[in-house]
Structure formats: C-alpha cells, structure tokens
Amino acid sequence: MKRSIERFLTTHTGSLPRPDDLVRMMFAQEEKVPVARDAMEKRIRSTVDELVKRQVESGVDIVNDGEVSKPSYATYIKDRLNGFGGTSQPLQYHDLVDFPEVGKRVFGDPGRSRRRNPGCDGPISVRDLDSVRADAANLNDALAGVDATEGFISAASPGVISLFFHNGHYPSHHDYLFAIAAAMRHEYEAIAAAGLILQIDCPDLAMGRHIQFANQSLEDFRRSAHLHVEALNSALANIPPEQLRIHLCWGNYEGPHHYDVALADILDIVFEARPAGISIESSNPRHAHEWKVFEKIKLPPGKVLIPGVIDSKTNYIEHPELVAERIGNYARLVGRENVIAGTDCGFGTWVGQAAVDPAVAWAKLAAMAEGARLASRVFW
C-alpha cells in the first residue's frame, strides 16, 4: 500500500454506480433469467474501464473496479463457493425494530429486495476459480490506460459471509466461520497475486453488533469479534499486511443506528487484524465525532487510517473545506503520512441501490479530491 510524503492520497470504499444496462443484466441473472455469458463479461470489462477512467478524472488516486461484477459486496460468494443452496433467515436490524416505518423504506429498496442470499446447507468449497481472476485482469487492464497511484479489489470477510448466510450445516459458529475462511483464501490470494491491494469488507466487526449478535452483551460480542478476526487472519496468512486493508462499517443504510457499537469498544480488536490499512466510517451523523478516539488510542506502527470524509447515504455534496477539516482532524492525531482520505461506504453496495444519485456520487468524489488538495496545502 503506497503512502505519500507530499500530499494526502484519496480512495473510496469500493462499490460505484453501475450503468443501467448492466443493472438490468445483473437483475436478470439473479432471477435466473438466461443472460449471454459473453455479453455479460464484455459489458463488465467495458464498465470497469469506464469507471477507472472516471475515478482518475474525479481525482481519486487509489482506484478499483467498482465491484461491478458482483450483485452485492457479500452475497456474490453464493456464485463462487459450493455449500450455499439452503435458505437464510431474514436479517433483523435492531435499530429498525424500534422504527418500523423506517425499516419499510430501507427494505423496500429495489436492489435489497431482489438480492438473493441462500443459507449454507453443505460443506463449503471453492466452485469458481476464474471469476476473481477475471476481476483482477479487468482492473489491471484498465489501470494500464490511466495514471492512477494504485488499484484495489474488495472481497467479503468470513464474518460478513456468516452474517448474511444462515448456517444450516456446521455444528458451531466457529466451525462455520473457519470453513468459510479456508474457502475464501483462494479469492484473497488471487487478488494479491495479481499485484493489487486486497480490501476485506468487515461489517461483521461493527454492524454485526446490532444484527448478528444483537442479543449478546458487549463483552460477549467482543469475544465473537475476536473469533472473526482470528478466522480472517488465518485466511490472510500468506499475504503481507502492507498489501491489505480492512473496511469497518455499521451498515450502509439510512437508519437510526442508535444501537451502533462505539468505535472505541472495538478498535483494539480491529488493530489485531493483519491488514495495514483501516477504512472506517467517519462522516455520517452517528460516527462523525469518533475521530476524537485517537486522542487516547494510538495508531499502531505500520497501520494507515482511511477515514470516510464524505457520507455515502446522503445527496448532500460535502464542501471541500469540510473535507479538508475532517482530514486534518485525523492527520493531527495520527500523523499526516498515516492518513488516506476515503468514503464512509460504497455508492452501489448492491445492484439497484439508489440512496445517492449517481451524478451526485461522482460530484462527492470530486469534492473529496478537492478537500484533500486543500488539506495538503496546510500539512505540506
């Protein structure tokens, strides 16, 4: 993972708005409507090329493939692993139970409502060896035509897979988690072998508190989070920490979030994970104050913070001066060389998501880049 000693670099969390024709193709595929494989692969390749160019034009330094080959950041694994042919139980969002009308709006999203997440009903193993290699090749081909600092690809953590896909086969959560980790090792190592940064999406370490483990005490949840990190580290054992980053998330949905676990209560566990880069939500109204945590908790040597300096759930376009202020808050506490500006979460977490208008999403990324330039003038 490259660091800059001259200015603040910029990146984002992963998913980007998909073109309408690709959305239609992916909806059809999710609903088992025949889609010509060659046509789908060609459109994915051209979309990655378009998105990489647009990221660079918007001022993003560390770019990706927009996650456009995946129906969502976690549920895509049903198409790449064996063992997921059962039925999952509906996820219960603790904060939305208190506000059911808000829940209706959240779960009424056309993308979320059409997302398929079957349960685990058999031994987990790798079924598709090629899709992740195609993802890496598409991104590397697109990177060859632009002047980007670096490229990254996201992959679901063992923990978040266990959150979305109900375990109906393994005798314990421990066994289930480590079976997922063993199967996902291929995907993780394929991305790293392609020379790209691997981002592990780990909402289970934060969002899991008010969904998967809502009935646990904080102490018990911390034990569960430790187990999730242990399983993740086992899958990442062969990849250098400097080639890894982790994304921490409380859920990319516009809801109350009043049961979100505090960053201070889980940060030490996050530090135990192998990835050197740590991407966190830092701009939404529930977590924007938590930069102050680093007044008391020191960033371990070798770690890099990627705070979200723009929100991913609102159509407000942040003012670049606000972005610069947010970057500065972290830089003063953890060191300017240890901060990369990022986004709270993705702008296309699943196919059909429409929380932020696509044109606004790109304007927000441009505002982030301008804010990073403003902050760089102050700190360099």
C-alpha positions, 0 to 999 in steps of 0.5 A, a space after each residue: 500500500 503506497 503512502 505519500 510524503 507530499 500530499 494526502 492520497 484519496 480512495 473510496 470504499 469500493 462499490 460505484 454506480 453501475 450503468 443501467 444496462 448492466 443493472 438490468 443484466 445483473 437483475 436478470 441473472 439473479 432471477 435466473 433469467 438466461 443472460 449471454 455469458 459473453 455479453 455479460 463479461 464484455 459489458 463488465 470489462 467495458 464498465 470497469 474501464 469506464 469507471 477507472 477512467 472516471 475515478 482518475 478524472 474525479 481525482 481519486 488516486 487509489 482506484 478499483 473496479 467498482 465491484 461491478 461484477 458482483 450483485 452485492 459486496 457479500 452475497 456474490 460468494 453464493 456464485 463462487 463457493 459450493 455449500 450455499 443452496 439452503 435458505 437464510 433467515 431474514 436479517 433483523 436490524 435492531 435499530 429498525 425494530 424500534 422504527 418500523 416505518 423506517 425499516 419499510 423504506 430501507 427494505 423496500 429498496 429495489 436492489 435489497 429486495 431482489 438480492 438473493 442470499 441462500 443459507 449454507 446447507 453443505 460443506 463449503 468449497 471453492 466452485 469458481 476459480 476464474 471469476 476473481 481472476 477475471 476481476 483482477 485482469 479487468 482492473 489491471 487492464 484498465 489501470 494500464 490506460 490511466 495514471 492512477 497511484 494504485 488499484 484495489 479489489 474488495 472481497 467479503 470477510 468470513 464474518 460478513 459471509 456468516 452474517 448474511 448466510 444462515 448456517 444450516 450445516 456446521 455444528 458451531 459458529 466457529 466451525 462455520 466461520 473457519 470453513 468459510 475462511 479456508 474457502 475464501 483464501 483462494 479469492 484473497 490470494 488471487 487478488 494479491 497475486 495479481 499485484 493489487 491491494 486486497 480490501 476485506 469488507 468487515 461489517 461483521 466487526 461493527 454492524 454485526 453488533 446490532 444484527 448478528 449478535 444483537 442479543 449478546 452483551 458487549 463483552 460477549 460480542 467482543 469475544 465473537 469479534 475476536 473469533 472473526 478476526 482470528 478466522 480472517 487472519 488465518 485466511 490472510 496468512 500468506 499475504 503481507 499486511 502492507 498489501 491489505 486493508 480492512 473496511 469497518 462499517 455499521 451498515 450502509 443504510 439510512 437508519 437510526 443506528 442508535 444501537 451502533 457499537 462505539 468505535 472505541 469498544 472495538 478498535 483494539 480488536 480491529 488493530 489485531 487484524 493483519 491488514 495495514 490499512 483501516 477504512 472506517 466510517 467517519 462522516 455520517 451523523 452517528 460516527 462523525 465525532 469518533 475521530 476524537 478516539 485517537 486522542 487516547 488510542 494510538 495508531 499502531 506502527 505500520 497501520 494507515 487510517 482511511 477515514 470516510 470524509 464524505 457520507 455515502 447515504 446522503 445527496 448532500 455534496 460535502 464542501 471541500 473545506 469540510 473535507 479538508 477539516 475532517 482530514 486534518 482532524 485525523 492527520 493531527 492525531 495520527 500523523 499526516 503520512 498515516 492518513 488516506 482520505 476515503 468514503 464512509 461506504 460504497 455508492 452501489 453496495 448492491 445492484 439497484 441501490 439508489 440512496 445517492 444519485 449517481 451524478 451526485 456520487 461522482 460530484 462527492 468524489 470530486 469534492 473529496 479530491 478537492 478537500 484533500 488538495 486543500 488539506 495538503 496545502 496546510 500539512 505540506 
